[in-house]
Amino acid sequence: MILFLQLIIFGLGLGCIYAIFAFGFSLVMGVMKILNLAHGSIYMIAAVLTYSMYTAYGLHLSIAVLLSCVIAGVVGALLDVTLFRPLRRRGVTGFELPPFIGCVAITGIISYA
């Protein structure tokens, strides 16, 4: 019975994480009209920052989460300013090749840096 309750709780938690990802993708696509495939990498930055601030620096978990959310927001804003805004000025929208290549490059840089 305990295993069943654990599976239900973990399943609901994982489903909430998937819902947050889906909401982020649909919000970015709806507002910017560009598919941001680097979205997961920005989430990864926030998760790694939260973990490192909590364990290595000893910050309280809520403070570490808030700081990592702010930093991830700044990274997302920088990504918009450096990559997506120039593409939108050129009229590139939707599933065209330049935003796809830029997002894959940013994901590679973040993942392998």
Backbone as CSV, one residue per row, in Angstrom:
resi,resn,N_x,N_y,N_z,CA_x,CA_y,CA_z,C_x,C_y,C_z
1,MET,0.819,-1.198,0.000,0.000,0.000,0.000,0.866,1.265,0.000
2,ILE,1.957,1.223,0.770,2.844,2.385,0.835,3.505,2.619,-0.523
3,LEU,3.904,1.537,-1.181,4.503,1.661,-2.509,3.515,2.277,-3.491
4,PHE,2.262,1.894,-3.408,1.235,2.448,-4.287,1.079,3.951,-4.053
5,LEU,1.064,4.376,-2.800,0.941,5.806,-2.499,2.171,6.581,-2.975
6,GLN,3.350,5.980,-2.820,4.551,6.627,-3.320,4.510,6.786,-4.838
7,LEU,4.059,5.755,-5.527,3.955,5.832,-6.983,2.952,6.890,-7.413
8,ILE,1.844,6.998,-6.708,0.849,8.024,-7.030,1.434,9.418,-6.819
9,ILE,2.105,9.625,-5.707,2.672,10.942,-5.405,3.775,11.296,-6.407
10,PHE,4.676,10.372,-6.686,5.745,10.638,-7.655,5.189,10.835,-9.058
11,GLY,4.170,10.077,-9.413,3.538,10.239,-10.721,2.872,11.597,-10.874
12,LEU,2.194,12.048,-9.816,1.585,13.380,-9.864,2.647,14.470,-9.940
13,GLY,3.744,14.294,-9.218,4.829,15.274,-9.288,5.451,15.345,-10.668
14,LEU,5.703,14.190,-11.263,6.275,14.156,-12.609,5.294,14.724,-13.633
15,GLY,4.013,14.431,-13.452,3.001,14.999,-14.341,2.937,16.511,-14.240
16,CYS,3.127,17.050,-13.029,3.151,18.503,-12.861,4.358,19.116,-13.562
17,ILE,5.499,18.434,-13.497,6.686,18.934,-14.193,6.460,18.934,-15.701
18,TYR,5.863,17.859,-16.225,5.549,17.815,-17.656,4.557,18.905,-18.034
19,ALA,3.600,19.180,-17.159,2.628,20.241,-17.437,3.293,21.607,-17.471
20,ILE,4.256,21.837,-16.588,4.984,23.112,-16.590,5.770,23.273,-17.889
21,PHE,6.434,22.193,-18.334,7.163,22.244,-19.606,6.211,22.553,-20.756
22,ALA,5.085,21.858,-20.807,4.132,22.060,-21.902,3.549,23.462,-21.872
23,PHE,3.255,23.955,-20.679,2.732,25.317,-20.563,3.766,26.334,-21.031
24,GLY,5.030,26.120,-20.675,6.089,27.031,-21.113,6.266,27.032,-22.619
25,PHE,6.266,25.825,-23.222,6.387,25.749,-24.681,5.221,26.446,-25.370
26,SER,3.997,26.188,-24.908,2.835,26.786,-25.571,2.773,28.289,-25.342
27,LEU,3.183,28.751,-24.173,3.182,30.189,-23.911,4.193,30.907,-24.795
28,VAL,5.401,30.357,-24.901,6.431,30.980,-25.726,6.025,30.948,-27.200
29,MET,5.479,29.823,-27.642,5.054,29.723,-29.041,3.888,30.664,-29.330
30,GLY,2.977,30.798,-28.383,1.827,31.669,-28.590,2.187,33.141,-28.603
31,VAL,3.134,33.544,-27.773,3.488,34.950,-27.666,4.510,35.352,-28.724
32,MET,5.591,34.562,-28.844,6.689,34.938,-29.734,6.543,34.407,-31.147
33,LYS,5.680,33.423,-31.333,5.504,32.774,-32.636,6.779,32.097,-33.119
34,ILE,7.665,31.740,-32.184,8.895,31.012,-32.476,8.994,29.877,-31.475
35,LEU,9.318,28.676,-31.952,9.465,27.537,-31.064,10.827,27.597,-30.387
36,ASN,10.811,27.734,-29.067,12.048,27.827,-28.295,12.425,26.436,-27.806
37,LEU,13.333,25.795,-28.519,13.762,24.461,-28.132,14.807,24.492,-27.025
38,ALA,15.312,25.640,-26.678,16.267,25.763,-25.586,15.565,25.898,-24.241
39,HIS,14.257,25.733,-24.240,13.449,25.874,-23.033,13.893,24.883,-21.956
40,GLY,14.128,23.647,-22.340,14.561,22.630,-21.387,15.927,22.916,-20.804
41,SER,16.802,23.516,-21.583,18.136,23.855,-21.084,18.068,24.952,-20.035
42,ILE,17.138,25.867,-20.203,16.975,26.917,-19.204,16.424,26.320,-17.907
43,TYR,15.507,25.360,-18.025,15.039,24.647,-16.832,16.203,23.917,-16.164
44,MET,17.069,23.334,-16.964,18.217,22.619,-16.417,19.140,23.571,-15.671
45,ILE,19.357,24.763,-16.214,20.176,25.756,-15.525,19.572,26.082,-14.169
46,ALA,18.264,26.281,-14.117,17.603,26.605,-12.852,17.726,25.458,-11.856
47,ALA,17.593,24.218,-12.319,17.685,23.073,-11.414,19.099,22.920,-10.858
48,VAL,20.100,23.060,-11.718,21.485,22.921,-11.263,21.852,24.056,-10.317
49,LEU,21.403,25.262,-10.614,21.682,26.379,-9.728,21.006,26.196,-8.367
50,THR,19.778,25.717,-8.374,19.083,25.476,-7.110,19.820,24.446,-6.279
51,TYR,20.210,23.356,-6.904,20.929,22.304,-6.184,22.261,22.806,-5.638
52,SER,23.006,23.535,-6.452,24.325,23.980,-6.009,24.211,25.052,-4.928
53,MET,23.245,25.956,-5.039,23.086,26.967,-4.000,22.618,26.342,-2.687
54,TYR,21.816,25.303,-2.772,21.305,24.646,-1.575,22.377,23.796,-0.899
55,THR,23.132,23.044,-1.676,24.110,22.131,-1.073,25.462,22.790,-0.828
56,ALA,26.017,23.444,-1.819,27.374,23.982,-1.689,27.418,25.267,-0.867
57,TYR,26.435,26.135,-1.057,26.467,27.422,-0.378,25.590,27.464,0.869
58,GLY,24.781,26.443,1.081,23.989,26.345,2.301,22.828,27.307,2.397
59,LEU,22.355,27.813,1.278,21.182,28.687,1.315,19.938,27.873,1.623
60,HIS,18.958,28.535,2.198,17.677,27.873,2.433,17.057,27.524,1.081
61,LEU,16.305,26.427,1.039,15.787,25.921,-0.233,14.895,26.939,-0.931
62,SER,14.038,27.629,-0.203,13.144,28.593,-0.841,13.923,29.767,-1.429
63,ILE,14.965,30.203,-0.752,15.793,31.292,-1.287,16.551,30.823,-2.512
64,ALA,17.067,29.593,-2.479,17.789,29.048,-3.629,16.868,28.923,-4.835
65,VAL,15.631,28.483,-4.622,14.671,28.365,-5.723,14.344,29.733,-6.309
66,LEU,14.112,30.719,-5.460,13.797,32.063,-5.952,14.964,32.667,-6.730
67,LEU,16.167,32.531,-6.206,17.322,33.068,-6.912,17.557,32.373,-8.252
68,SER,17.388,31.059,-8.278,17.587,30.357,-9.540,16.498,30.692,-10.549
69,CYS,15.286,30.951,-10.084,14.226,31.393,-11.011,14.552,32.751,-11.613
70,VAL,15.083,33.653,-10.795,15.471,34.968,-11.306,16.604,34.837,-12.322
71,ILE,17.597,34.015,-12.004,18.730,33.831,-12.916,18.278,33.171,-14.219
72,ALA,17.393,32.178,-14.127,16.874,31.535,-15.338,16.055,32.522,-16.163
73,GLY,15.329,33.417,-15.508,14.602,34.455,-16.233,15.529,35.404,-16.958
74,VAL,16.644,35.741,-16.324,17.636,36.611,-16.971,18.261,35.895,-18.166
75,VAL,18.560,34.606,-18.021,19.103,33.838,-19.143,18.099,33.798,-20.298
76,GLY,16.824,33.592,-19.986,15.794,33.594,-21.021,15.659,34.946,-21.701
77,ALA,15.754,36.023,-20.921,15.683,37.363,-21.509,16.888,37.632,-22.404
78,LEU,18.076,37.195,-21.966,19.260,37.350,-22.815,19.151,36.542,-24.096
79,LEU,18.571,35.364,-24.000,18.349,34.547,-25.188,17.389,35.236,-26.149
80,ASP,16.376,35.886,-25.603,15.436,36.609,-26.456,16.115,37.794,-27.133
81,VAL,16.903,38.540,-26.370,17.545,39.730,-26.928,18.584,39.367,-27.982
82,THR,19.357,38.299,-27.723,20.447,37.983,-28.636,20.047,37.118,-29.820
83,LEU,19.015,36.274,-29.664,18.679,35.335,-30.727,17.317,35.607,-31.355
84,PHE,16.290,35.696,-30.541,14.934,35.731,-31.088,14.500,37.108,-31.592
85,ARG,14.897,38.165,-30.918,14.481,39.500,-31.358,15.014,39.846,-32.742
86,PRO,16.306,39.577,-33.047,16.752,39.840,-34.423,16.014,38.996,-35.463
87,LEU,15.652,37.763,-35.097,14.902,36.936,-36.041,13.487,37.467,-36.252
88,ARG,12.857,37.946,-35.186,11.510,38.513,-35.337,11.530,39.784,-36.173
89,ARG,12.612,40.572,-36.050,12.723,41.786,-36.866,12.821,41.454,-38.348
90,ARG,13.408,40.307,-38.659,13.524,39.876,-40.059,12.260,39.200,-40.559
91,GLY,11.287,39.009,-39.687,10.032,38.393,-40.094,10.017,36.884,-40.008
92,VAL,10.981,36.292,-39.311,11.038,34.835,-39.169,10.101,34.424,-38.046
93,THR,9.168,33.529,-38.337,8.245,33.034,-37.323,8.061,31.537,-37.496
94,GLY,7.410,30.935,-36.520,6.991,29.546,-36.630,8.139,28.556,-36.623
95,PHE,8.034,27.579,-37.492,8.958,26.455,-37.505,9.991,26.580,-38.618
96,GLU,10.497,27.773,-38.856,11.491,27.957,-39.899,12.871,27.535,-39.385
97,LEU,13.826,27.435,-40.277,15.132,26.880,-39.955,16.011,27.753,-39.053
98,PRO,16.107,29.071,-39.226,17.023,29.852,-38.374,16.740,29.757,-36.870
99,PRO,15.484,29.851,-36.405,15.290,29.696,-34.957,15.614,28.287,-34.475
100,PHE,15.347,27.298,-35.308,15.649,25.918,-34.933,17.152,25.726,-34.754
101,ILE,17.929,26.227,-35.694,19.388,26.104,-35.611,19.919,26.873,-34.407
102,GLY,19.390,28.061,-34.172,19.829,28.851,-33.018,19.513,28.175,-31.701
103,CYS,18.322,27.594,-31.587,17.941,26.916,-30.347,18.760,25.655,-30.118
104,VAL,19.022,24.906,-31.166,19.854,23.708,-31.024,21.276,24.105,-30.631
105,ALA,21.785,25.194,-31.186,23.129,25.661,-30.829,23.178,26.111,-29.373
106,ILE,22.179,26.857,-28.926,22.142,27.318,-27.541,22.015,26.129,-26.592
107,THR,21.195,25.158,-26.952,21.046,23.961,-26.127,22.368,23.217,-26.025
108,GLY,23.072,23.089,-27.126,24.377,22.431,-27.109,25.392,23.175,-26.268
109,ILE,25.391,24.485,-26.372,26.335,25.291,-25.587,26.041,25.151,-24.099
110,ILE,24.770,25.222,-23.726,24.403,25.124,-22.309,24.661,23.713,-21.789
111,SER,24.333,22.704,-22.566,24.449,21.330,-22.099,25.893,20.859,-21.975
112,TYR,26.748,21.314,-22.871,28.111,20.812,-22.889,29.128,21.789,-22.336
113,ALA,28.677,22.900,-21.768,29.609,23.869,-21.192,29.956,23.524,-19.764
